[in-house]
Amino acid sequence: MTIAHIADEIGLKRETLRNWIRKDDDARSASVTTPDRSRADTSAPAKENLEQENERLRAQVAELT
């Protein structure tokens, strides 16, 4: 399908759809080329929290059995 065909089907101007596609392409390429610092910074605390939760749950299971 072409951009023109899709734009006509959904009732958009063709250039509007092209702009959306360009913007999405730019955002995707930017996210691939630059690492996301926010994800890297939160992964360690999340892992630690999971380990603490696992430990707490193991203790509960041991207590219940």
Predicted model as a PDB file, atoms N, CA, C, CB and O in Angstrom, pLDDT in the B-factor column:
MODEL        1                                                                  
ATOM      1  N   MET A   1       0.834  -1.184   0.000  1.00 87.00           N  
ATOM      2  CA  MET A   1       0.000   0.000   0.000  1.00 87.00           C  
ATOM      3  C   MET A   1       0.877   1.245   0.000  1.00 87.00           C  
ATOM      4  CB  MET A   1      -0.948  -0.001   1.210  1.00 87.00           C  
ATOM      5  O   MET A   1       1.969   1.254   0.569  1.00 87.00           O  
ATOM      6  N   THR A   2       0.400   2.255  -0.624  1.00 92.00           N  
ATOM      7  CA  THR A   2       1.148   3.502  -0.675  1.00 92.00           C  
ATOM      8  C   THR A   2       0.641   4.477   0.379  1.00 92.00           C  
ATOM      9  CB  THR A   2       1.053   4.128  -2.068  1.00 92.00           C  
ATOM     10  O   THR A   2      -0.456   4.322   0.916  1.00 92.00           O  
ATOM     11  N   ILE A   3       1.457   5.478   0.660  1.00 91.00           N  
ATOM     12  CA  ILE A   3       1.048   6.514   1.606  1.00 91.00           C  
ATOM     13  C   ILE A   3      -0.220   7.191   1.092  1.00 91.00           C  
ATOM     14  CB  ILE A   3       2.184   7.558   1.817  1.00 91.00           C  
ATOM     15  O   ILE A   3      -1.141   7.468   1.859  1.00 91.00           O  
ATOM     16  N   ALA A   4      -0.257   7.452  -0.204  1.00 93.00           N  
ATOM     17  CA  ALA A   4      -1.420   8.113  -0.791  1.00 93.00           C  
ATOM     18  C   ALA A   4      -2.684   7.285  -0.578  1.00 93.00           C  
ATOM     19  CB  ALA A   4      -1.197   8.361  -2.288  1.00 93.00           C  
ATOM     20  O   ALA A   4      -3.731   7.822  -0.217  1.00 93.00           O  
ATOM     21  N   HIS A   5      -2.583   5.997  -0.797  1.00 94.00           N  
ATOM     22  CA  HIS A   5      -3.738   5.113  -0.643  1.00 94.00           C  
ATOM     23  C   HIS A   5      -4.224   5.085   0.811  1.00 94.00           C  
ATOM     24  CB  HIS A   5      -3.384   3.692  -1.110  1.00 94.00           C  
ATOM     25  O   HIS A   5      -5.422   5.196   1.074  1.00 94.00           O  
ATOM     26  N   ILE A   6      -3.295   4.938   1.737  1.00 93.00           N  
ATOM     27  CA  ILE A   6      -3.653   4.879   3.157  1.00 93.00           C  
ATOM     28  C   ILE A   6      -4.249   6.210   3.615  1.00 93.00           C  
ATOM     29  CB  ILE A   6      -2.418   4.523   4.015  1.00 93.00           C  
ATOM     30  O   ILE A   6      -5.256   6.237   4.323  1.00 93.00           O  
ATOM     31  N   ALA A   7      -3.617   7.316   3.204  1.00 93.00           N  
ATOM     32  CA  ALA A   7      -4.129   8.635   3.584  1.00 93.00           C  
ATOM     33  C   ALA A   7      -5.555   8.819   3.073  1.00 93.00           C  
ATOM     34  CB  ALA A   7      -3.216   9.753   3.034  1.00 93.00           C  
ATOM     35  O   ALA A   7      -6.415   9.317   3.799  1.00 93.00           O  
ATOM     36  N   ASP A   8      -5.805   8.424   1.845  1.00 93.00           N  
ATOM     37  CA  ASP A   8      -7.154   8.531   1.285  1.00 93.00           C  
ATOM     38  C   ASP A   8      -8.145   7.667   2.050  1.00 93.00           C  
ATOM     39  CB  ASP A   8      -7.150   8.134  -0.188  1.00 93.00           C  
ATOM     40  O   ASP A   8      -9.275   8.085   2.299  1.00 93.00           O  
ATOM     41  N   GLU A   9      -7.722   6.458   2.425  1.00 93.00           N  
ATOM     42  CA  GLU A   9      -8.611   5.543   3.145  1.00 93.00           C  
ATOM     43  C   GLU A   9      -9.015   6.075   4.513  1.00 93.00           C  
ATOM     44  CB  GLU A   9      -7.944   4.195   3.305  1.00 93.00           C  
ATOM     45  O   GLU A   9     -10.166   5.926   4.923  1.00 93.00           O  
ATOM     46  N   ILE A  10      -8.073   6.696   5.221  1.00 93.00           N  
ATOM     47  CA  ILE A  10      -8.383   7.149   6.576  1.00 93.00           C  
ATOM     48  C   ILE A  10      -8.762   8.625   6.643  1.00 93.00           C  
ATOM     49  CB  ILE A  10      -7.206   6.895   7.476  1.00 93.00           C  
ATOM     50  O   ILE A  10      -8.997   9.169   7.722  1.00 93.00           O  
ATOM     51  N   GLY A  11      -8.818   9.261   5.482  1.00 93.00           N  
ATOM     52  CA  GLY A  11      -9.297  10.637   5.430  1.00 93.00           C  
ATOM     53  C   GLY A  11      -8.310  11.686   5.888  1.00 93.00           C  
ATOM     54  O   GLY A  11      -8.702  12.712   6.445  1.00 93.00           O  
ATOM     55  N   LEU A  12      -7.034  11.439   5.658  1.00 92.00           N  
ATOM     56  CA  LEU A  12      -5.990  12.407   6.006  1.00 92.00           C  
ATOM     57  C   LEU A  12      -5.405  13.007   4.742  1.00 92.00           C  
ATOM     58  CB  LEU A  12      -4.877  11.745   6.853  1.00 92.00           C  
ATOM     59  O   LEU A  12      -5.473  12.415   3.664  1.00 92.00           O  
ATOM     60  N   LYS A  13      -4.834  14.181   4.891  1.00 94.00           N  
ATOM     61  CA  LYS A  13      -4.064  14.726   3.783  1.00 94.00           C  
ATOM     62  C   LYS A  13      -2.796  13.895   3.661  1.00 94.00           C  
ATOM     63  CB  LYS A  13      -3.737  16.250   3.996  1.00 94.00           C  
ATOM     64  O   LYS A  13      -2.230  13.455   4.661  1.00 94.00           O  
ATOM     65  N   ARG A  14      -2.366  13.689   2.448  1.00 94.00           N  
ATOM     66  CA  ARG A  14      -1.204  12.836   2.215  1.00 94.00           C  
ATOM     67  C   ARG A  14       0.045  13.375   2.907  1.00 94.00           C  
ATOM     68  CB  ARG A  14      -0.949  12.698   0.721  1.00 94.00           C  
ATOM     69  O   ARG A  14       0.823  12.613   3.480  1.00 94.00           O  
ATOM     70  N   GLU A  15       0.231  14.684   2.851  1.00 94.00           N  
ATOM     71  CA  GLU A  15       1.421  15.274   3.457  1.00 94.00           C  
ATOM     72  C   GLU A  15       1.406  15.121   4.978  1.00 94.00           C  
ATOM     73  CB  GLU A  15       1.528  16.753   3.080  1.00 94.00           C  
ATOM     74  O   GLU A  15       2.465  14.980   5.590  1.00 94.00           O  
ATOM     75  N   THR A  16       0.223  15.146   5.598  1.00 94.00           N  
ATOM     76  CA  THR A  16       0.125  14.940   7.046  1.00 94.00           C  
ATOM     77  C   THR A  16       0.622  13.549   7.406  1.00 94.00           C  
ATOM     78  CB  THR A  16      -1.330  15.135   7.534  1.00 94.00           C  
ATOM     79  O   THR A  16       1.404  13.388   8.342  1.00 94.00           O  
ATOM     80  N   LEU A  17       0.175  12.558   6.673  1.00 94.00           N  
ATOM     81  CA  LEU A  17       0.618  11.184   6.935  1.00 94.00           C  
ATOM     82  C   LEU A  17       2.118  11.054   6.690  1.00 94.00           C  
ATOM     83  CB  LEU A  17      -0.156  10.181   6.047  1.00 94.00           C  
ATOM     84  O   LEU A  17       2.815  10.405   7.471  1.00 94.00           O  
ATOM     85  N   ARG A  18       2.624  11.660   5.620  1.00 93.00           N  
ATOM     86  CA  ARG A  18       4.073  11.626   5.352  1.00 93.00           C  
ATOM     87  C   ARG A  18       4.852  12.238   6.517  1.00 93.00           C  
ATOM     88  CB  ARG A  18       4.402  12.381   4.038  1.00 93.00           C  
ATOM     89  O   ARG A  18       5.868  11.691   6.947  1.00 93.00           O  
ATOM     90  N   ASN A  19       4.372  13.371   7.022  1.00 94.00           N  
ATOM     91  CA  ASN A  19       5.055  14.022   8.144  1.00 94.00           C  
ATOM     92  C   ASN A  19       5.070  13.133   9.379  1.00 94.00           C  
ATOM     93  CB  ASN A  19       4.385  15.354   8.473  1.00 94.00           C  
ATOM     94  O   ASN A  19       6.083  13.047  10.073  1.00 94.00           O  
ATOM     95  N   TRP A  20       3.960  12.480   9.654  1.00 94.00           N  
ATOM     96  CA  TRP A  20       3.890  11.563  10.805  1.00 94.00           C  
ATOM     97  C   TRP A  20       4.889  10.430  10.645  1.00 94.00           C  
ATOM     98  CB  TRP A  20       2.464  10.990  10.965  1.00 94.00           C  
ATOM     99  O   TRP A  20       5.574  10.054  11.596  1.00 94.00           O  
ATOM    100  N   ILE A  21       4.968   9.894   9.446  1.00 93.00           N  
ATOM    101  CA  ILE A  21       5.884   8.775   9.185  1.00 93.00           C  
ATOM    102  C   ILE A  21       7.328   9.236   9.345  1.00 93.00           C  
ATOM    103  CB  ILE A  21       5.657   8.196   7.763  1.00 93.00           C  
ATOM    104  O   ILE A  21       8.137   8.541   9.958  1.00 93.00           O  
ATOM    105  N   ARG A  22       7.656  10.412   8.792  1.00 93.00           N  
ATOM    106  CA  ARG A  22       9.013  10.948   8.943  1.00 93.00           C  
ATOM    107  C   ARG A  22       9.363  11.156  10.415  1.00 93.00           C  
ATOM    108  CB  ARG A  22       9.154  12.275   8.178  1.00 93.00           C  
ATOM    109  O   ARG A  22      10.454  10.805  10.864  1.00 93.00           O  
ATOM    110  N   LYS A  23       8.419  11.731  11.154  1.00 93.00           N  
ATOM    111  CA  LYS A  23       8.656  11.985  12.580  1.00 93.00           C  
ATOM    112  C   LYS A  23       8.886  10.674  13.326  1.00 93.00           C  
ATOM    113  CB  LYS A  23       7.466  12.752  13.201  1.00 93.00           C  
ATOM    114  O   LYS A  23       9.778  10.594  14.171  1.00 93.00           O  
ATOM    115  N   ASP A  24       8.099   9.651  13.027  1.00 92.00           N  
ATOM    116  CA  ASP A  24       8.267   8.351  13.666  1.00 92.00           C  
ATOM    117  C   ASP A  24       9.607   7.724  13.277  1.00 92.00           C  
ATOM    118  CB  ASP A  24       7.109   7.414  13.287  1.00 92.00           C  
ATOM    119  O   ASP A  24      10.303   7.165  14.124  1.00 92.00           O  
ATOM    120  N   ASP A  25       9.965   7.818  11.996  1.00 92.00           N  
ATOM    121  CA  ASP A  25      11.259   7.289  11.553  1.00 92.00           C  
ATOM    122  C   ASP A  25      12.412   7.972  12.280  1.00 92.00           C  
ATOM    123  CB  ASP A  25      11.419   7.464  10.037  1.00 92.00           C  
ATOM    124  O   ASP A  25      13.359   7.317  12.715  1.00 92.00           O  
ATOM    125  N   ASP A  26      12.323   9.305  12.409  1.00 90.00           N  
ATOM    126  CA  ASP A  26      13.377  10.054  13.114  1.00 90.00           C  
ATOM    127  C   ASP A  26      13.465   9.613  14.571  1.00 90.00           C  
ATOM    128  CB  ASP A  26      13.110  11.576  13.037  1.00 90.00           C  
ATOM    129  O   ASP A  26      14.562   9.421  15.097  1.00 90.00           O  
ATOM    130  N   ALA A  27      12.322   9.452  15.220  1.00 89.00           N  
ATOM    131  CA  ALA A  27      12.312   9.045  16.628  1.00 89.00           C  
ATOM    132  C   ALA A  27      12.892   7.645  16.796  1.00 89.00           C  
ATOM    133  CB  ALA A  27      10.884   9.095  17.191  1.00 89.00           C  
ATOM    134  O   ALA A  27      13.648   7.387  17.732  1.00 89.00           O  
ATOM    135  N   ARG A  28      12.536   6.749  15.891  1.00 87.00           N  
ATOM    136  CA  ARG A  28      13.059   5.382  15.979  1.00 87.00           C  
ATOM    137  C   ARG A  28      14.562   5.344  15.756  1.00 87.00           C  
ATOM    138  CB  ARG A  28      12.363   4.481  14.965  1.00 87.00           C  
ATOM    139  O   ARG A  28      15.278   4.648  16.476  1.00 87.00           O  
ATOM    140  N   SER A  29      15.049   6.087  14.763  1.00 86.00           N  
ATOM    141  CA  SER A  29      16.485   6.062  14.496  1.00 86.00           C  
ATOM    142  C   SER A  29      17.249   6.733  15.631  1.00 86.00           C  
ATOM    143  CB  SER A  29      16.799   6.754  13.158  1.00 86.00           C  
ATOM    144  O   SER A  29      18.362   6.313  15.948  1.00 86.00           O  
ATOM    145  N   ALA A  30      16.687   7.756  16.244  1.00 82.00           N  
ATOM    146  CA  ALA A  30      17.346   8.406  17.373  1.00 82.00           C  
ATOM    147  C   ALA A  30      17.433   7.464  18.564  1.00 82.00           C  
ATOM    148  CB  ALA A  30      16.604   9.684  17.765  1.00 82.00           C  
ATOM    149  O   ALA A  30      18.443   7.455  19.268  1.00 82.00           O  
ATOM    150  N   SER A  31      16.399   6.677  18.801  1.00 76.00           N  
ATOM    151  CA  SER A  31      16.417   5.764  19.942  1.00 76.00           C  
ATOM    152  C   SER A  31      17.380   4.607  19.722  1.00 76.00           C  
ATOM    153  CB  SER A  31      15.021   5.229  20.210  1.00 76.00           C  
ATOM    154  O   SER A  31      17.877   4.032  20.690  1.00 76.00           O  
ATOM    155  N   VAL A  32      17.650   4.258  18.482  1.00 72.00           N  
ATOM    156  CA  VAL A  32      18.589   3.181  18.184  1.00 72.00           C  
ATOM    157  C   VAL A  32      20.022   3.677  18.294  1.00 72.00           C  
ATOM    158  CB  VAL A  32      18.331   2.610  16.785  1.00 72.00           C  
ATOM    159  O   VAL A  32      20.890   2.938  18.758  1.00 72.00           O  
ATOM    160  N   THR A  33      20.290   4.912  17.877  1.00 67.00           N  
ATOM    161  CA  THR A  33      21.657   5.404  17.841  1.00 67.00           C  
ATOM    162  C   THR A  33      22.136   5.945  19.181  1.00 67.00           C  
ATOM    163  CB  THR A  33      21.778   6.468  16.804  1.00 67.00           C  
ATOM    164  O   THR A  33      23.338   5.951  19.446  1.00 67.00           O  
ATOM    165  N   THR A  34      21.214   6.401  20.035  1.00 61.00           N  
ATOM    166  CA  THR A  34      21.628   6.938  21.330  1.00 61.00           C  
ATOM    167  C   THR A  34      21.064   6.073  22.444  1.00 61.00           C  
ATOM    168  CB  THR A  34      21.166   8.404  21.495  1.00 61.00           C  
ATOM    169  O   THR A  34      19.861   5.816  22.475  1.00 61.00           O  
ATOM    170  N   PRO A  35      21.909   5.621  23.356  1.00 60.00           N  
ATOM    171  CA  PRO A  35      21.408   4.784  24.448  1.00 60.00           C  
ATOM    172  C   PRO A  35      20.486   5.581  25.359  1.00 60.00           C  
ATOM    173  CB  PRO A  35      22.575   4.199  25.258  1.00 60.00           C  
ATOM    174  O   PRO A  35      20.676   6.778  25.572  1.00 60.00           O  
ATOM    175  N   ASP A  36      19.492   4.898  25.887  1.00 55.00           N  
ATOM    176  CA  ASP A  36      18.536   5.527  26.791  1.00 55.00           C  
ATOM    177  C   ASP A  36      19.084   5.453  28.202  1.00 55.00           C  
ATOM    178  CB  ASP A  36      17.141   4.848  26.703  1.00 55.00           C  
ATOM    179  O   ASP A  36      19.044   4.398  28.835  1.00 55.00           O  
ATOM    180  N   ARG A  37      19.593   6.564  28.695  1.00 56.00           N  
ATOM    181  CA  ARG A  37      20.206   6.612  30.026  1.00 56.00           C  
ATOM    182  C   ARG A  37      19.199   6.309  31.125  1.00 56.00           C  
ATOM    183  CB  ARG A  37      20.833   7.976  30.268  1.00 56.00           C  
ATOM    184  O   ARG A  37      19.551   5.707  32.139  1.00 56.00           O  
ATOM    185  N   SER A  38      17.949   6.720  30.934  1.00 54.00           N  
ATOM    186  CA  SER A  38      16.965   6.517  32.001  1.00 54.00           C  
ATOM    187  C   SER A  38      16.736   5.032  32.247  1.00 54.00           C  
ATOM    188  CB  SER A  38      15.636   7.205  31.649  1.00 54.00           C  
ATOM    189  O   SER A  38      16.552   4.620  33.393  1.00 54.00           O  
ATOM    190  N   ARG A  39      16.743   4.228  31.199  1.00 52.00           N  
ATOM    191  CA  ARG A  39      16.571   2.792  31.387  1.00 52.00           C  
ATOM    192  C   ARG A  39      17.778   2.183  32.081  1.00 52.00           C  
ATOM    193  CB  ARG A  39      16.333   2.104  30.048  1.00 52.00           C  
ATOM    194  O   ARG A  39      17.630   1.345  32.970  1.00 52.00           O  
ATOM    195  N   ALA A  40      18.961   2.597  31.681  1.00 53.00           N  
ATOM    196  CA  ALA A  40      20.183   2.046  32.273  1.00 53.00           C  
ATOM    197  C   ALA A  40      20.270   2.393  33.751  1.00 53.00           C  
ATOM    198  CB  ALA A  40      21.425   2.569  31.536  1.00 53.00           C  
ATOM    199  O   ALA A  40      20.715   1.576  34.557  1.00 53.00           O  
ATOM    200  N   ASP A  41      19.851   3.588  34.108  1.00 54.00           N  
ATOM    201  CA  ASP A  41      19.937   4.013  35.498  1.00 54.00           C  
ATOM    202  C   ASP A  41      18.942   3.296  36.396  1.00 54.00           C  
ATOM    203  CB  ASP A  41      19.720   5.493  35.590  1.00 54.00           C  
ATOM    204  O   ASP A  41      19.210   3.114  37.584  1.00 54.00           O  
ATOM    205  N   THR A  42      17.815   2.889  35.863  1.00 53.00           N  
ATOM    206  CA  THR A  42      16.783   2.270  36.691  1.00 53.00           C  
ATOM    207  C   THR A  42      16.883   0.761  36.725  1.00 53.00           C  
ATOM    208  CB  THR A  42      15.428   2.667  36.200  1.00 53.00           C  
ATOM    209  O   THR A  42      16.189   0.131  37.524  1.00 53.00           O  
ATOM    210  N   SER A  43      17.715   0.149  35.892  1.00 58.00           N  
ATOM    211  CA  SER A  43      17.754  -1.317  35.845  1.00 58.00           C  
ATOM    212  C   SER A  43      18.361  -1.916  37.109  1.00 58.00           C  
ATOM    213  CB  SER A  43      18.543  -1.780  34.630  1.00 58.00           C  
ATOM    214  O   SER A  43      17.881  -2.941  37.593  1.00 58.00           O  
ATOM    215  N   ALA A  44      19.391  -1.306  37.641  1.00 61.00           N  
ATOM    216  CA  ALA A  44      20.019  -1.855  38.839  1.00 61.00           C  
ATOM    217  C   ALA A  44      19.088  -1.810  40.044  1.00 61.00           C  
ATOM    218  CB  ALA A  44      21.296  -1.100  39.149  1.00 61.00           C  
ATOM    219  O   ALA A  44      18.938  -2.829  40.717  1.00 61.00           O  
ATOM    220  N   PRO A  45      18.452  -0.669  40.350  1.00 66.00           N  
ATOM    221  CA  PRO A  45      17.521  -0.661  41.480  1.00 66.00           C  
ATOM    222  C   PRO A  45      16.351  -1.621  41.264  1.00 66.00           C  
ATOM    223  CB  PRO A  45      16.995   0.749  41.713  1.00 66.00           C  
ATOM    224  O   PRO A  45      15.889  -2.251  42.216  1.00 66.00           O  
ATOM    225  N   ALA A  46      15.870  -1.737  40.037  1.00 71.00           N  
ATOM    226  CA  ALA A  46      14.757  -2.649  39.777  1.00 71.00           C  
ATOM    227  C   ALA A  46      15.180  -4.087  40.054  1.00 71.00           C  
ATOM    228  CB  ALA A  46      14.261  -2.505  38.323  1.00 71.00           C  
ATOM    229  O   ALA A  46      14.420  -4.858  40.641  1.00 71.00           O  
ATOM    230  N   LYS A  47      16.379  -4.446  39.638  1.00 72.00           N  
ATOM    231  CA  LYS A  47      16.882  -5.799  39.881  1.00 72.00           C  
ATOM    232  C   LYS A  47      17.030  -6.051  41.379  1.00 72.00           C  
ATOM    233  CB  LYS A  47      18.233  -6.012  39.166  1.00 72.00           C  
ATOM    234  O   LYS A  47      16.693  -7.126  41.875  1.00 72.00           O  
ATOM    235  N   GLU A  48      17.538  -5.049  42.088  1.00 71.00           N  
ATOM    236  CA  GLU A  48      17.704  -5.188  43.527  1.00 71.00           C  
ATOM    237  C   GLU A  48      16.346  -5.340  44.202  1.00 71.00           C  
ATOM    238  CB  GLU A  48      18.461  -3.982  44.105  1.00 71.00           C  
ATOM    239  O   GLU A  48      16.192  -6.159  45.108  1.00 71.00           O  
ATOM    240  N   ASN A  49      15.374  -4.566  43.772  1.00 83.00           N  
ATOM    241  CA  ASN A  49      14.035  -4.675  44.337  1.00 83.00           C  
ATOM    242  C   ASN A  49      13.441  -6.046  44.073  1.00 83.00           C  
ATOM    243  CB  ASN A  49      13.128  -3.594  43.768  1.00 83.00           C  
ATOM    244  O   ASN A  49      12.775  -6.610  44.941  1.00 83.00           O  
ATOM    245  N   LEU A  50      13.669  -6.583  42.899  1.00 85.00           N  
ATOM    246  CA  LEU A  50      13.165  -7.919  42.589  1.00 85.00           C  
ATOM    247  C   LEU A  50      13.820  -8.977  43.469  1.00 85.00           C  
ATOM    248  CB  LEU A  50      13.401  -8.247  41.117  1.00 85.00           C  
ATOM    249  O   LEU A  50      13.163  -9.907  43.936  1.00 85.00           O  
ATOM    250  N   GLU A  51      15.104  -8.824  43.685  1.00 86.00           N  
ATOM    251  CA  GLU A  51      15.801  -9.788  44.533  1.00 86.00           C  
ATOM    252  C   GLU A  51      15.294  -9.713  45.970  1.00 86.00           C  
ATOM    253  CB  GLU A  51      17.314  -9.541  44.492  1.00 86.00           C  
ATOM    254  O   GLU A  51      15.132 -10.741  46.628  1.00 86.00           O  
ATOM    255  N   GLN A  52      15.046  -8.501  46.455  1.00 88.00           N  
ATOM    256  CA  GLN A  52      14.495  -8.339  47.805  1.00 88.00           C  
ATOM    257  C   GLN A  52      13.099  -8.942  47.883  1.00 88.00           C  
ATOM    258  CB  GLN A  52      14.456  -6.849  48.204  1.00 88.00           C  
ATOM    259  O   GLN A  52      12.754  -9.602  48.864  1.00 88.00           O  
ATOM    260  N   GLU A  53      12.307  -8.717  46.859  1.00 87.00           N  
ATOM    261  CA  GLU A  53      10.956  -9.273  46.852  1.00 87.00           C  
ATOM    262  C   GLU A  53      11.008 -10.794  46.805  1.00 87.00           C  
ATOM    263  CB  GLU A  53      10.151  -8.729  45.659  1.00 87.00           C  
ATOM    264  O   GLU A  53      10.247 -11.460  47.508  1.00 87.00           O  
ATOM    265  N   ASN A  54      11.892 -11.349  45.989  1.00 88.00           N  
ATOM    266  CA  ASN A  54      12.039 -12.805  45.925  1.00 88.00           C  
ATOM    267  C   ASN A  54      12.440 -13.378  47.277  1.00 88.00           C  
ATOM    268  CB  ASN A  54      13.075 -13.191  44.866  1.00 88.00           C  
ATOM    269  O   ASN A  54      11.922 -14.412  47.698  1.00 88.00           O  
ATOM    270  N   GLU A  55      13.349 -12.715  47.946  1.00 89.00           N  
ATOM    271  CA  GLU A  55      13.782 -13.172  49.266  1.00 89.00           C  
ATOM    272  C   GLU A  55      12.615 -13.159  50.251  1.00 89.00           C  
ATOM    273  CB  GLU A  55      14.931 -12.291  49.790  1.00 89.00           C  
ATOM    274  O   GLU A  55      12.428 -14.101  51.022  1.00 89.00           O  
ATOM    275  N   ARG A  56      11.834 -12.078  50.215  1.00 89.00           N  
ATOM    276  CA  ARG A  56      10.679 -11.967  51.111  1.00 89.00           C  
ATOM    277  C   ARG A  56       9.657 -13.065  50.807  1.00 89.00           C  
ATOM    278  CB  ARG A  56      10.023 -10.571  50.981  1.00 89.00           C  
ATOM    279  O   ARG A  56       9.096 -13.668  51.721  1.00 89.00           O  
ATOM    280  N   LEU A  57       9.423 -13.315  49.538  1.00 88.00           N  
ATOM    281  CA  LEU A  57       8.449 -14.348  49.160  1.00 88.00           C  
ATOM    282  C   LEU A  57       8.936 -15.750  49.519  1.00 88.00           C  
ATOM    283  CB  LEU A  57       8.157 -14.274  47.662  1.00 88.00           C  
ATOM    284  O   LEU A  57       8.141 -16.598  49.926  1.00 88.00           O  
ATOM    285  N   ARG A  58      10.223 -15.994  49.373  1.00 91.00           N  
ATOM    286  CA  ARG A  58      10.778 -17.302  49.774  1.00 91.00           C  
ATOM    287  C   ARG A  58      10.591 -17.513  51.279  1.00 91.00           C  
ATOM    288  CB  ARG A  58      12.292 -17.399  49.399  1.00 91.00           C  
ATOM    289  O   ARG A  58      10.260 -18.611  51.727  1.00 91.00           O  
ATOM    290  N   ALA A  59      10.805 -16.459  52.039  1.00 90.00           N  
ATOM    291  CA  ALA A  59      10.625 -16.554  53.499  1.00 90.00           C  
ATOM    292  C   ALA A  59       9.169 -16.857  53.837  1.00 90.00           C  
ATOM    293  CB  ALA A  59      11.071 -15.241  54.194  1.00 90.00           C  
ATOM    294  O   ALA A  59       8.889 -17.657  54.730  1.00 90.00           O  
ATOM    295  N   GLN A  60       8.239 -16.215  53.121  1.00 90.00           N  
ATOM    296  CA  GLN A  60       6.815 -16.480  53.359  1.00 90.00           C  
ATOM    297  C   GLN A  60       6.453 -17.912  53.011  1.00 90.00           C  
ATOM    298  CB  GLN A  60       5.950 -15.517  52.550  1.00 90.00           C  
ATOM    299  O   GLN A  60       5.703 -18.565  53.737  1.00 90.00           O  
ATOM    300  N   VAL A  61       6.990 -18.399  51.894  1.00 89.00           N  
ATOM    301  CA  VAL A  61       6.703 -19.788  51.495  1.00 89.00           C  
ATOM    302  C   VAL A  61       7.246 -20.744  52.539  1.00 89.00           C  
ATOM    303  CB  VAL A  61       7.313 -20.108  50.105  1.00 89.00           C  
ATOM    304  O   VAL A  61       6.571 -21.699  52.925  1.00 89.00           O  
ATOM    305  N   ALA A  62       8.465 -20.490  52.998  1.00 88.00           N  
ATOM    306  CA  ALA A  62       9.064 -21.357  54.006  1.00 88.00           C  
ATOM    307  C   ALA A  62       8.232 -21.342  55.292  1.00 88.00           C  
ATOM    308  CB  ALA A  62      10.513 -20.920  54.297  1.00 88.00           C  
ATOM    309  O   ALA A  62       8.066 -22.377  55.937  1.00 88.00           O  
ATOM    310  N   GLU A  63       7.717 -20.187  55.659  1.00 89.00           N  
ATOM    311  CA  GLU A  63       6.905 -20.070  56.867  1.00 89.00           C  
ATOM    312  C   GLU A  63       5.587 -20.820  56.713  1.00 89.00           C  
ATOM    313  CB  GLU A  63       6.640 -18.597  57.192  1.00 89.00           C  
ATOM    314  O   GLU A  63       5.108 -21.453  57.654  1.00 89.00           O  
ATOM    315  N   LEU A  64       5.012 -20.745  55.529  1.00 87.00           N  
ATOM    316  CA  LEU A  64       3.714 -21.395  55.302  1.00 87.00           C  
ATOM    317  C   LEU A  64       3.836 -22.901  55.160  1.00 87.00           C  
ATOM    318  CB  LEU A  64       3.057 -20.827  54.064  1.00 87.00           C  
ATOM    319  O   LEU A  64       2.881 -23.626  55.440  1.00 87.00           O  
ATOM    320  N   THR A  65       4.993 -23.385  54.731  1.00 83.00           N  
ATOM    321  CA  THR A  65       5.160 -24.837  54.567  1.00 83.00           C  
ATOM    322  C   THR A  65       5.802 -25.393  55.778  1.00 83.00           C  
ATOM    323  CB  THR A  65       5.987 -25.182  53.330  1.00 83.00           C  
ATOM    324  O   THR A  65       6.037 -26.599  55.853  1.00 83.00           O  
TER     325      THR A  65                                                      
ENDMDL                                                                          
END                                                                             
